[in-house]
């Protein structure tokens, strides 16, 4: 019996070592060579461009790098190397179609499978890091998707997850318009007070959430050029959430504050005074709010792509006109925000429109007044800061994770090049080649 036990332990230990890669020879270095490379901070193209990757990290980047013996050279020809893109507002658990019915008609296991497919589509489109802004009723299932990606079980971007968003009873994402006797569940977690917000955030943190996503505004209205939207939480309530987020972050390096769905005033002023991390959508901001956002380095995440999609795929012609009018208003306000020095991060709200197509967001930000270099800095530098990965992703520099893509053309001259990604590497692993 003792002999059998010894054999079992030896075999088990050997199996464990194989599973962990113990004793396996390290992968050879990889050199990426292309005609061009983006210097994000400088907003310039370097020609030619080379990146030396060892394991999951960049060791060197420049016009020429050392070529160690045995290194694999991947020649990407007349393409431009740049860091993997970042989308700070995604919904892996949503797809085109009636959002409110997806929670009712699709089981959580089914939605997890669809989320895995969405994560792969986003990665293959060059988005190597994302912030998921709510599972829309799937609760903490996003934790499992993030962990599976991190473990290498499924392909996908590195993720920051919120779990369910948080909403008031009868609020923006509650199940409205149904027979009350049916008890259709909300797409968000209920919190009707500061104490509720703290309780819900603690539960979500326990289940693996990296941050809290809170609905701060309700139904939007645009009439005669005047935008209005009701607030959902007071400044004091949001402040309680921000304080709790900071407490939770003390024990979780990945925790990254509070993000609010917030389209206008006075809600935006409450959220900024409370010290949230980002104002997502930001259709209208007062002069005072913009100045305070600039001073506090609170980011606006415009999400133009979703509104364009809704305008082009409306349920009714009247709805299409409404969405297009709102987009035009938002674009005009975006110019005000640029002039006021508001800091931006790129987020598309992908999910209600097809995953893998969200590079359109960067195109629209250029179309509405931002230079390509500034859009790329907003995406890569500000995006890395917002997601808690500053100094780890967003640039092609020694020591950072090897999250690298390549596109045809020069994105500083034509930002639409980002919609045609032909090479994708994440953590030093190649997922897509020309």
C-alpha positions as CSV (number, residue, x, y, z in Angstrom):
1,X,0.0,0.0,0.0
2,X,2.8,2.4,0.9
3,X,4.6,1.6,-2.4
4,X,1.4,2.3,-4.4
5,X,1.0,5.6,-2.5
6,X,4.6,6.5,-3.3
7,X,4.0,5.8,-7.0
8,X,0.8,7.8,-6.9
9,X,2.5,10.8,-5.4
10,X,5.4,10.7,-7.8
11,X,3.1,10.5,-10.8
12,X,0.9,13.2,-9.4
13,X,3.8,15.5,-8.9
14,X,5.1,14.9,-12.4
15,X,1.7,15.6,-13.8
16,X,1.5,18.8,-11.9
17,X,4.9,19.9,-13.1
18,X,3.9,19.2,-16.7
19,X,0.7,21.2,-16.2
20,X,2.6,24.1,-14.8
21,X,5.2,24.0,-17.5
22,X,8.0,23.2,-15.0
23,X,11.2,22.1,-16.7
24,X,9.9,23.1,-20.1
25,X,12.4,25.2,-22.1
26,X,11.5,28.9,-22.3
27,X,10.0,30.1,-25.5
28,X,12.5,31.8,-27.8
29,X,12.5,35.6,-28.1
30,X,10.3,37.1,-30.7
31,X,11.2,40.1,-32.9
32,X,8.4,42.0,-34.6
33,X,9.6,44.0,-37.6
34,X,7.4,46.4,-39.7
35,X,7.9,49.4,-41.9
36,X,6.5,51.7,-39.3
37,X,5.8,51.9,-35.5
38,X,3.7,54.4,-33.5
39,X,5.2,56.4,-30.7
40,X,2.0,57.0,-28.8
41,X,3.2,59.8,-26.4
42,X,4.9,61.8,-29.1
43,X,2.2,61.2,-31.6
44,X,4.7,60.3,-34.3
45,X,5.5,57.4,-36.6
46,X,8.9,55.8,-36.3
47,X,10.3,54.1,-39.5
48,X,11.2,51.3,-39.5
49,X,9.9,49.7,-36.3
50,X,11.0,46.7,-34.3
51,X,10.0,45.2,-31.0
52,X,11.8,42.5,-29.0
53,X,9.5,40.3,-26.9
54,X,10.6,37.8,-24.3
55,X,7.9,35.9,-22.6
56,X,4.9,38.2,-21.9
57,X,7.0,41.4,-21.9
58,X,8.5,43.9,-24.3
59,X,12.3,44.0,-23.8
60,X,13.1,46.7,-26.3
61,X,11.4,48.8,-29.0
62,X,12.8,51.2,-31.6
63,X,13.9,51.5,-35.2
64,X,16.3,48.6,-34.5
65,X,16.6,46.2,-31.6
66,X,19.1,43.4,-30.8
67,X,18.4,40.1,-32.5
68,X,19.3,37.4,-29.9
69,X,20.4,34.0,-31.3
70,X,17.5,31.8,-31.9
71,X,14.9,34.6,-31.9
72,X,11.8,34.2,-34.1
73,X,11.5,37.1,-36.5
74,X,8.0,38.0,-37.6
75,X,8.2,40.4,-40.6
76,X,5.0,42.3,-40.9
77,X,6.1,44.2,-44.0
78,X,4.6,47.5,-44.9
79,X,2.5,47.8,-41.8
80,X,2.4,49.9,-38.6
81,X,3.1,48.4,-35.2
82,X,1.2,50.0,-32.3
83,X,0.0,49.0,-28.8
84,X,-3.1,46.9,-28.5
85,X,-6.2,49.0,-28.4
86,X,-8.3,49.7,-25.3
87,X,-12.1,49.9,-25.1
88,X,-13.2,51.3,-21.7
89,X,-16.9,50.7,-22.2
90,X,-18.0,47.3,-23.4
91,X,-20.8,44.8,-22.7
92,X,-19.5,41.2,-23.3
93,X,-22.9,39.9,-22.2
94,X,-24.9,41.8,-24.8
95,X,-25.4,41.3,-28.5
96,X,-27.6,43.2,-31.1
97,X,-31.3,42.8,-30.4
98,X,-33.7,43.7,-27.7
99,X,-31.5,44.2,-24.6
100,X,-34.4,43.9,-22.1
101,X,-35.4,40.5,-23.5
102,X,-31.9,39.0,-23.5
103,X,-32.1,38.7,-19.7
104,X,-35.5,37.1,-19.9
105,X,-35.0,34.8,-22.9
106,X,-31.4,33.7,-22.5
107,X,-30.0,31.7,-19.5
108,X,-26.9,32.8,-17.8
109,X,-24.9,29.8,-19.1
110,X,-26.0,30.7,-22.6
111,X,-25.0,34.3,-22.1
112,X,-21.6,33.2,-20.8
113,X,-21.0,31.3,-24.0
114,X,-21.9,34.4,-26.0
115,X,-19.7,36.5,-23.8
116,X,-16.7,34.2,-24.6
117,X,-17.4,34.6,-28.3
118,X,-17.6,38.3,-27.9
119,X,-14.3,38.5,-26.0
120,X,-12.6,36.6,-28.8
121,X,-14.1,38.9,-31.5
122,X,-12.9,42.0,-29.6
123,X,-9.4,40.5,-29.2
124,X,-9.1,39.6,-32.9
125,X,-10.1,43.1,-33.8
126,X,-7.1,44.4,-31.8
127,X,-8.6,45.3,-28.5
128,X,-6.3,43.7,-26.0
129,X,-7.8,45.4,-22.9
130,X,-11.3,46.3,-22.0
131,X,-13.6,47.5,-19.1
132,X,-16.9,45.6,-19.0
133,X,-19.6,48.1,-17.9
134,X,-22.2,45.7,-16.7
135,X,-23.4,42.2,-17.4
136,X,-27.0,43.4,-17.8
137,X,-28.5,40.8,-15.5
138,X,-25.9,38.1,-15.5
139,X,-24.5,39.1,-12.2
140,X,-21.0,38.0,-11.4
141,X,-20.7,35.7,-14.4
142,X,-18.3,38.1,-15.8
143,X,-15.8,37.1,-13.1
144,X,-15.7,33.6,-14.5
145,X,-15.1,35.0,-18.1
146,X,-12.3,37.3,-16.9
147,X,-10.6,34.5,-14.8
148,X,-10.8,32.0,-17.8
149,X,-9.1,34.6,-20.0
150,X,-6.4,35.2,-17.4
151,X,-5.8,31.5,-17.0
152,X,-5.4,31.1,-20.8
153,X,-8.5,28.9,-21.1
154,X,-10.2,31.1,-23.6
155,X,-8.9,34.0,-25.8
156,X,-9.9,37.5,-24.9
157,X,-8.7,40.9,-23.8
158,X,-7.4,41.5,-20.3
159,X,-10.5,42.6,-18.5
160,X,-11.8,44.8,-15.8
161,X,-15.3,43.7,-14.7
162,X,-18.1,45.4,-12.8
163,X,-20.6,42.5,-12.6
164,X,-24.1,43.9,-12.6
165,X,-24.5,47.7,-12.8
166,X,-26.2,49.4,-9.8
167,X,-29.6,51.1,-10.2
168,X,-32.5,52.5,-8.1
169,X,-35.9,50.8,-8.0
170,X,-37.7,51.9,-11.1
171,X,-34.5,53.3,-12.6
172,X,-32.8,53.3,-15.9
173,X,-32.2,49.6,-16.2
174,X,-35.1,48.3,-14.1
175,X,-37.6,46.0,-15.8
176,X,-40.2,48.7,-16.8
177,X,-43.4,48.2,-18.8
178,X,-44.1,44.6,-17.9
179,X,-47.0,43.1,-16.0
180,X,-45.9,43.6,-12.3
181,X,-47.3,40.1,-11.5
182,X,-44.7,38.5,-13.7
183,X,-41.8,39.8,-11.6
184,X,-39.4,40.3,-14.5
185,X,-35.9,40.8,-12.9
186,X,-34.0,44.0,-13.3
187,X,-30.9,44.1,-15.4
188,X,-29.1,45.7,-12.5
189,X,-28.7,45.4,-8.7
190,X,-31.0,47.5,-6.7
191,X,-29.7,50.2,-4.3
192,X,-32.0,52.9,-3.0
193,X,-29.7,54.6,-0.4
194,X,-26.1,55.2,0.5
195,X,-26.2,52.2,2.8
196,X,-27.6,50.1,0.0
197,X,-24.9,51.2,-2.4
198,X,-22.2,50.2,0.1
199,X,-23.9,46.8,0.8
200,X,-24.2,46.0,-2.9
201,X,-20.7,47.1,-3.7
202,X,-19.3,44.8,-0.9
203,X,-21.3,41.9,-2.3
204,X,-20.1,42.5,-5.8
205,X,-16.5,42.9,-4.6
206,X,-16.8,39.5,-2.9
207,X,-18.0,38.0,-6.2
208,X,-15.0,39.4,-8.0
209,X,-15.9,42.8,-9.3
210,X,-13.0,45.2,-10.1
211,X,-15.1,48.3,-9.9
212,X,-18.7,49.6,-9.5
213,X,-20.8,50.8,-12.4
214,X,-23.7,53.0,-11.3
215,X,-26.6,54.4,-13.3
216,X,-26.8,58.1,-12.4
217,X,-29.2,59.3,-15.0
218,X,-32.6,58.1,-16.3
219,X,-34.5,58.7,-19.6
220,X,-33.0,61.4,-21.8
221,X,-34.9,64.1,-23.6
222,X,-33.8,66.6,-26.3
223,X,-36.3,69.3,-27.2
224,X,-35.5,72.6,-29.0
225,X,-31.8,72.1,-28.4
226,X,-32.2,71.6,-24.7
227,X,-31.0,68.3,-23.1
228,X,-32.6,67.1,-19.9
229,X,-32.2,63.9,-17.9
230,X,-33.2,63.1,-14.3
231,X,-30.6,62.2,-11.7
232,X,-30.9,58.9,-9.7
233,X,-28.4,59.3,-6.8
234,X,-27.6,62.4,-4.8
235,X,-24.0,63.7,-4.4
236,X,-23.9,62.4,-0.8
237,X,-25.0,58.9,-2.0
238,X,-22.4,58.8,-4.7
239,X,-19.8,60.1,-2.3
240,X,-20.5,57.1,-0.1
241,X,-19.9,54.8,-3.0
242,X,-16.6,56.5,-3.9
243,X,-15.4,56.2,-0.3
244,X,-16.4,52.5,-0.2
245,X,-14.6,51.9,-3.5
246,X,-11.4,53.4,-2.1
247,X,-11.7,51.2,1.0
248,X,-12.1,48.1,-1.2
249,X,-9.3,49.2,-3.4
250,X,-6.9,49.2,-0.5
251,X,-7.0,45.4,-0.5
252,X,-7.3,44.9,-4.3
253,X,-4.7,46.4,-6.6
254,X,-7.0,45.9,-9.6
255,X,-9.9,47.9,-8.1
256,X,-10.4,51.1,-10.0
257,X,-13.1,53.3,-8.6
258,X,-16.7,54.1,-9.6
259,X,-17.9,54.6,-13.2
260,X,-21.2,56.3,-13.8
261,X,-23.7,56.1,-16.7
262,X,-24.3,59.8,-16.8
263,X,-25.6,61.8,-19.7
264,X,-26.2,65.3,-18.3
265,X,-26.8,67.7,-15.6
266,X,-27.3,68.1,-12.6
267,X,-26.3,64.4,-12.3
268,X,-22.8,65.1,-13.8
269,X,-22.1,67.8,-11.2
270,X,-23.1,65.4,-8.4
271,X,-20.9,62.6,-9.8
272,X,-17.8,64.9,-10.3
273,X,-18.2,66.4,-6.9
274,X,-18.3,62.9,-5.4
275,X,-15.1,62.0,-7.2
276,X,-16.1,59.2,-9.6
277,X,-13.5,57.8,-12.0
278,X,-15.4,58.4,-15.2
279,X,-18.5,60.0,-16.7
280,X,-19.7,57.7,-19.4
281,X,-21.7,59.1,-22.3
282,X,-21.4,62.7,-21.2
283,X,-23.9,64.2,-23.7
284,X,-24.0,67.5,-21.8
285,X,-21.6,68.9,-19.2
286,X,-21.9,72.4,-17.7
287,X,-18.9,74.8,-17.7
288,X,-18.4,74.3,-14.0
289,X,-18.5,70.5,-14.3
290,X,-16.0,70.5,-17.1
291,X,-13.6,72.7,-15.2
292,X,-13.9,70.4,-12.1
293,X,-13.4,67.3,-14.3
294,X,-10.2,68.8,-15.7
295,X,-8.9,69.7,-12.2
296,X,-9.7,66.3,-10.8
297,X,-8.6,64.4,-13.9
298,X,-12.0,62.7,-14.2
299,X,-12.4,61.2,-17.6
300,X,-15.3,61.5,-20.1
301,X,-16.1,58.4,-22.2
302,X,-18.2,59.7,-25.1
303,X,-19.6,56.4,-26.6
304,X,-20.5,57.8,-30.0
305,X,-20.5,54.4,-31.9
306,X,-23.5,53.0,-30.1
307,X,-25.7,56.1,-30.9
308,X,-24.7,55.9,-34.5
309,X,-25.6,52.3,-34.7
310,X,-29.0,52.9,-33.1
311,X,-29.6,55.8,-35.5
312,X,-28.9,53.5,-38.5
313,X,-30.8,50.5,-37.1
314,X,-33.9,52.0,-35.4
315,X,-37.0,50.1,-34.5
316,X,-39.1,52.9,-36.0
317,X,-38.3,55.9,-38.3
318,X,-39.2,58.2,-35.4
319,X,-36.7,56.5,-33.1
320,X,-34.0,56.8,-35.8
321,X,-34.6,60.6,-36.0
322,X,-34.3,60.9,-32.2
323,X,-31.0,59.0,-32.1
324,X,-29.5,61.0,-35.0
325,X,-30.6,64.3,-33.3
326,X,-29.0,63.2,-30.0
327,X,-25.8,62.2,-31.8
328,X,-25.6,65.6,-33.5
329,X,-26.2,67.3,-30.2
330,X,-23.5,65.2,-28.5
331,X,-21.0,65.9,-31.3
332,X,-21.5,69.7,-30.8
333,X,-21.1,69.3,-27.0
334,X,-17.9,67.2,-27.6
335,X,-16.4,70.2,-29.3
336,X,-17.2,72.3,-26.2
337,X,-15.6,69.7,-24.0
338,X,-12.5,69.5,-26.1
339,X,-12.1,73.3,-25.9
340,X,-12.6,73.2,-22.1
341,X,-9.7,70.7,-21.7
342,X,-11.8,67.7,-20.6
343,X,-9.8,64.5,-20.5
344,X,-11.1,61.7,-22.6
345,X,-11.0,57.9,-22.8
346,X,-12.2,55.8,-25.7
347,X,-15.2,53.6,-25.0
348,X,-17.7,52.4,-27.6
349,X,-20.6,50.7,-25.6
350,X,-20.2,47.7,-27.9
351,X,-22.5,44.8,-27.3
352,X,-25.8,46.3,-28.6
353,X,-23.8,46.6,-31.8
354,X,-21.6,43.8,-33.1
355,X,-18.4,43.0,-31.1
356,X,-15.2,43.4,-33.0
357,X,-16.4,46.5,-34.9
358,X,-15.8,49.1,-32.2
359,X,-12.8,50.8,-33.8
360,X,-15.5,53.0,-35.3
361,X,-15.5,54.9,-32.0
362,X,-12.0,56.2,-32.7
363,X,-13.1,57.3,-36.2
364,X,-16.1,59.2,-34.8
365,X,-14.0,61.0,-32.2
366,X,-11.7,62.2,-35.1
367,X,-14.7,63.1,-37.2
368,X,-16.2,65.2,-34.4
369,X,-13.1,67.2,-33.8
370,X,-10.2,65.4,-32.1
371,X,-6.9,64.8,-33.9
372,X,-5.9,61.2,-34.6
373,X,-2.8,61.6,-32.3
374,X,-5.0,62.8,-29.4
375,X,-7.6,60.1,-29.9
376,X,-4.8,57.5,-29.8
377,X,-3.4,59.0,-26.6
378,X,-6.9,59.1,-25.1
379,X,-7.3,55.4,-26.0
380,X,-3.9,54.1,-25.0
381,X,-2.5,56.4,-22.3
382,X,-5.6,57.6,-20.6
383,X,-7.3,54.2,-21.1
384,X,-4.4,52.4,-19.4
385,X,-4.7,54.9,-16.4
386,X,-8.5,54.5,-16.1
387,X,-8.3,50.7,-16.2
388,X,-5.5,50.7,-13.5
389,X,-2.8,49.5,-15.9
390,X,-0.7,52.6,-16.3
391,X,2.9,51.7,-17.1
392,X,1.9,48.2,-18.0
393,X,0.0,48.6,-21.3
394,X,-0.7,51.3,-23.8
395,X,2.8,51.9,-25.2
396,X,5.6,50.0,-26.9
397,X,8.2,50.4,-24.3
398,X,10.6,48.0,-22.4
399,X,9.0,46.4,-19.4
400,X,5.4,46.7,-20.5
401,X,3.2,43.7,-21.5
402,X,3.6,42.6,-25.1
403,X,0.1,43.7,-26.2
404,X,0.9,44.6,-29.8
405,X,-1.1,45.0,-33.0
406,X,-0.3,45.8,-36.6
407,X,-2.4,47.6,-39.2
408,X,-2.1,48.6,-42.9
409,X,-1.5,52.3,-43.3
410,X,-0.7,55.1,-41.0
411,X,-3.4,55.7,-38.3
412,X,-2.2,59.3,-37.7
413,X,-3.1,60.1,-41.3
414,X,-6.2,57.8,-41.6
415,X,-7.6,56.6,-38.3
416,X,-9.9,54.1,-40.1
417,X,-6.8,51.9,-40.4
418,X,-7.6,50.7,-36.9
419,X,-10.6,49.0,-38.3
420,X,-8.4,46.7,-40.3
421,X,-6.1,45.0,-37.8
422,X,-4.0,42.2,-39.3
423,X,-1.8,41.1,-36.5
424,X,-2.6,40.7,-32.8
425,X,-0.3,39.7,-29.9
426,X,-1.3,39.8,-26.3
427,X,1.0,38.8,-23.4
428,X,3.6,37.8,-26.0
429,X,1.2,35.2,-27.6
430,X,0.3,35.7,-31.2
431,X,-3.5,35.4,-31.8
432,X,-3.7,36.7,-35.4
433,X,-1.2,36.9,-38.3
434,X,-1.6,38.4,-41.8
